[in-house]
Amino acid sequence: MFRRRIALILLATCVFANAADRPDPPARDPHGPGFVEATELPDGAVPPINVNGNFIIGPTHAPAPEMIAKVDVPKGTVHEFVMESKDSKIYPGIARDKGTFGTPDPDNPAKLVVTTSHPAPYTRKLAVYVPQQYKPGTEAPFIVGADGPDTLLFTALDNLIAQKRVPAMIAISIGNGSGDAQGSQRGLEYDTMSSLYAEFVETEVLPLVESQCNVKLTKDPNGRATMGCSSGASCAMIMAWYRPDLYRRVLSLSGTFVNQQWPWNPETPHGAWGFHEEIIPNSPVKPIRIWMHVGDKDLLNPNIMQDNMHDWVLANERMAKALAEKGYDYQFTFARNAKHCERIVKEQLLPQALEYLWQGYPSEP
């Protein structure tokens, strides 16, 4: 097992900071040594919505029927507006110079030194989906999504809400503050292991949503969900982990549960890799319900750190194992023939993921 894993890592040693320059990762075997035991489903099937545990799907991925807009289904209203960095007390804005990345600390390979990050303004888009079934004046459940606007989510909700398979929720799709990874505004928001992003949403985004869209958002953490892909997915988990008083449902696609945090923090020295390394195993169980996914061709060591903590498939497998051992309500789907955050896989899985995520919450008040 050790030799096989080293071989996989060595395949990815010739990598670059620019994603366009990276070779495709090798396809991983979900039954490989060290991976969680999982139920392999027939090609085209998705996991049941009421069963916890680990599943394998693929290799073909057709869109779920709920991902197709239907003329006879009530359509939600989407409100769009922007937020400026100058108006934020929490995130005034940073950026990393184009074409730069960083260098590993020679004394600590898990620490990336970035000298080209500096204050910089940004503008973020915000899209808020309000279902036609929303009753003005009532408090509504909602889901907060990263890297918005997410039109796929809005289509899925139109159909699922109409069929009463999920509650009539509001979807708040928040654009990131630009850039990616260490030294960027997006990386600062999504990869930081703290409650800061959840507090940004709570104090700066949600009041704006309520005033601009004339809605009321529930204070009940069981009626609040988070979701995202890649670092947006690790952000979704971070929000719920550090603020379970605010969020208790997490939807993660290709979650970046790796060592991506910057600035480096000695309290969480391995970033989100720490979730499955020690944080979840050594912490009391929190009231969080989690749906997770990874692809067999997901990312593998895509930067210069070579710290053995940048394997997305392994990270998600380890997350599933840690959650199972602690007795969490979770579902983990391993997708064959699937790359990082691949759209066709999201189109296949999103309705099932949303329905699993909202199990136990009334579809109608």
N, C-alpha and C positions, 0 to 999 in steps of 0.2 A: 504493500500500500504506500509506504513512504517513498520508495523508488518511483512508483507510478506518478505520485503527486509532484515530486521533484521534476520529473520529465515534463509534466504539463506546465510547470512554472517556467522551465527553461525554454519551452516553445515560445514564450511570450517575452523573453528578455530583450529582444530587439524591438522596443516600443518607443513611442514618441508622445509628446504632450498633445499634439493635434490628433483628434479622433479620426480624421480623414486619412491619416498616415498609418494607422494601426492595422496590422493583419487581422483577419477574422480569427477569433478564438476557436479552438478545436471543439467539436461536439462532445458533450460529457454524457457518461452513462449513468442514468439515475439509480441503477442497481450496483454502482461501483462501491468499492470498499470505503467504509466510513460514512456513506450516505444513509439517510433515514430509510426505513422500510416503507414502501408505498404501494398502493393499489393501482395497478395499470388498467386503465379503462379502454374500451374499444375505440378505435379511431373515430373521431367526430363527437364522442361523448364528452360531457363535462361532469364534474363531481356533483353529487346530490347536495341540495342546499341545507340539509339538516343533519349532516354528519361531519364531525371533527376528524382531523387526521391528515394524512399525506396521500396525494394522488398523482398519477402520471397521465398526461393526455398527448394527443398528436399521433402521427406527424402532420396531418393536414388540419387547416384551421379555416373554417367557414364562418362568416358572420352569424351571430345569433339573430333570430327573427326580430328580437326587440331592438336591434340596432338599425332597423330600417324605418324611416319616418312613414307614418300611415295617415292618410287623409281623414280617416274617421276617428282619430284619437285626439282628445283635447291637447292643444299645444300650450306649453308654458310661455311666459313672457321673459325675455332676456334683456336686462338692463346693463348697459355698458358705460363705464366711465374710467377716468385715470386718477392715479395718485402720484403726487410729486414728492421727491425725497426731501425737499425743503420744508414740507409739512409734517415730516416724521420726527418725533423726539427719540425714537428707538433706533431707527436706521437712517442716519443722515446720508449714507452712501459711500461706497468704496469701489475701486476697479483695479484690475491688474493690467499692466501694459500689454498691448497686443503682441503676440509672438513670444511672450515670456511665460515661464512656468514656475521654476524654483529649483532648489538643490537640496538633497538630503543632508541633514546635519551629520558630519563625520563621526560625532560622538553618540548619535542616536538615530539609527536608520528609520525609525518610526516617526521622526519629526522632519517636516519639510520647512526649509528656510525660504521665504518669499520676500525679496527686497524691492519688488516692483509694484507693490500694491499701495494705493494712495487714496485720499479722499476724492470722490467724484460724484456728481449728481446723477440721478436716474429718474425715469418715469415708468410706472408699472400700470398695466391694464387690469381692469377688474370687470368680470362678467358675473351677473347674479341672475340665476334662473328662479323664477317664481311660478310654481305650477298653477294651472287654471283652477285647480281644486282648492287652492289656499283660501281660507275664510278670513277676510280682513279683520284685524283687531285681535285675532287669536295668536297664541304663541306656537310657532312651527318648529319641528325638528329640522336639522340642516346638516349638510356635509360641506367641509372646507377642502378644496382641492388646490394642489400646487401646479405651477407652470401653465396657468390658464391663459386664455379662455379654452375650455374643454367642451367642444360641441358634441363629441361622442357621449359624454355624460348626460347632456341635456336630452338627447334623443332617447337614450335608455330610460331616463326618468319619465319622459312622456308616456312611454308604453307600459312601464312597470307600475307607475302610479295609477294609470287607467285600469289596469288589471287588479289593482289592490294587492299587489305582491310586495310593495314597499310602502311606507307612509308617504303622505303628500309633503315631501320635504323641499326645502329651499336649497339650492346649490350655489355656493360662493366660490367662484373659480378665480384665483388670484395669480396674476402674472408675477414672475420673479423680478428681482431688481437688476438683472443683467449679468452676463458673464457666466463662468462655470468653474467649479472646483476651488482649490485653495487660492486665497487672495482676491476672490471676486465677491460681489454682493450676493449673488445666488448661493455661492458656497457658504458665506457667512450666515445667511438665513437658514439654509436647509441642513447643513452638516454640523452645526454647533450643538453640542450636547448640553442643552440647558432649556429652561422654560421660556427663553427670550422671544422666540418666534410666536409661540402660543400667546404670549402677553401682547405682542404687536398686533396680532389678529384681534384679540379681545378688546384692546383699548383704542386701536386706530382704524381697524377695518369694520368690525361688527357695528359700531355706532353709525358709521357712514352708510352701511348697507340698510340699516333700519330707517334712517332719515331719508335716504335717496329713493328707496324702493317701497316705502310705506308698508313695512312688514314688522312683525315682532318675532324675535328669535328666542327659542326656549333656553332656559337656564339649566335644565335637567341634563347632566352629562351623558345619560343614557340615550338622549335624543340628539347627540352631537357626534358627528363622525369626521374623520380626516382621511385623505387619500392622496396618492401621488405616484409618480414613476421615477425610478432612479434615485437621485438625491431628494426629490420630492417625496418619495416613499419613506426614506429614512426620516425625513422631516415629519411626516405623518405619524410615525411611531414615536419620535421624540416628543411631539406635542402631547400625545396621550400619556406617555411614560412619566414626563415631568409634571403634567397637569391633568391627572385622572379626575380631578374635580371639575374639569371642563370638557374632556373628551374621553370616550370609552369604546369607540369603534374605529378600527384602522384598516384601510385597504391599501395594500402595498404591491406594486408591479415592479419587478426587477429591482428590489430594494437595495440601496447602496449602504449595506450594513458592513462597511469597510472602514479603513483608517483614512478618512478624508477631512477631518476637522482641522480648521485653521482659524485663528492662531492656536498653537499647541497649548493644551491645558494639562498640567500634571495631575489633576484630579480625574481626568478621563483621557489618559495618554494615548489610547488607541482609537479615539473617536467612536463611531458607531460599531466598529468591530468589537468594542467592549461589551455591547449588549449581550452577545452570545458567549463571549469569553468569560465574563465574570458578573456583569451587572444583573442580568436576569437570574442566573443560577444562584447568586448570593443575596437576592432581595426577596422580601415577602411578595406573594402573588398579588398583583394589582387587578382591579375589576375592568380588564380590557379584553375585548373580543377582536380577533385579528384574522384577516384573510391575506394570504401571501402568494406570490407567483415568482418563478424564475424560468428562464429559457435555457435549453441545453447548450446554446451557443452564446450565452450571456458573457459579460465582460470578464477578462482575466488579466490582472496586473497591467492596467493601461497607463502607467506612468513610470517615471524614472526612479521611484523610491526603492523598489525591489525589497519590500519589507515583509513579504509573505502574508500581507493582510489586505490584498487587493484582488481577491478572487470572488466575484459576485455569486457564482454558483455555490461554492463552498460556504460562503457567508450565509446564504439563505438556507442551505441545508443545516448548518449549525444553529441558525435561528429556530428552525422547526424542531430540532432535537431539544434545544433549551426550553422552548415553550411546552413541548410534550412532557418533559421531565417535571416541570412545575405544575402541570395540570391545567394549563390555559385552554380556553375555548378558542381554537384556531383551526384554520384549514390552509394547507400548503399544496399548491399545484405546480408540478414540474412539467413544462411544456417541451416536447420533442420538436426538433426542426424549428427552433425559435430563437431569435436574436434579442438583444437588449431592448426592452420597451417597444417591441414590434407591434405595429398598429393592428395587423390581422389577428394577433393573439388577444389583444385588448377587445377587439370587436367580438371575438368568440366568447370571452370570459366575463366581460364587465357585467352583464345582467345577472349571471349566476353569482358573481362576487357580491354585488349589491344586495341580492336577496339573502345570501348567507349572512352578510354583515348585519342586516337589520332583523335577524331572527330574534323573536322575543319582544319586539316593539310593536305595539298595535298599528295596523295599517290605517285605522280610522280612530280619531279621538273619541 
